Amino acid sequence: PLSNRATGNECIQHIERKLNFDESKYFGLKYLPRTSKSNPKNPPSPRWVELDRPLKQQLSNLDDLSVYLRIMYYVANISVFKQDLTRFHYYLQIRNDVIDGYITVGNDEATTLASLAIQAELGDYNPNEHTVEFFREFYLFPEALVQDNDETKHQHNIDQLSLQTIQKYKSLAGMED
């Protein structure tokens, strides 16, 4: 376990040991500061942990002491990563950033990315299994692309994007990492 005097760097080194992860130079730690009392409806933006300073100094006035391993440096080509684990964490964060709306995409990009994610996670398309109904259980698209106050329209938007995604997914048969 980490001591209460541990720095951000020591926390990352702890993560490296726990996960057998040695390409942390592309990653940093983020935390969520408190909501401002002067503007409680505006959620705070995540902030980077200063890696050379003790975590206790940076997180001492927070209710939630969670820190998150996040990409600090995006790369043009993932072949710079030597470990599958690094590529996996990189993929997960980018996937979540798209779904959470931190990276903005349109319908075509969203369905392409969703089809690639499905291919990577599930393998080749199976018409008996991989239906619109099956994919309703997955978070595949940014909320901004599917949101509607009418729940029926909301579901229709998801279904339409899912149909487009399935068409692209079918074409990826045989594709591996």
Buried (B, 14 or more C-beta within 10 A) or exposed (E): EEEEEBBBBBBBBEBBEEBEBEBBEBBBBBBBBEEEEEEEEEEEEBEEBBBEEBBEEBBEEEEEEEBEBBBBEEEEEEEEBEEEBBBBBBBEBBBEBBBEEEBEBEBEBBBBBBBBBBBBEBBEBEEEEBEBEBBEEBEBBBEEBBEEEEEEEBEEBBBBBBEBBBEBBBEBEEEEE
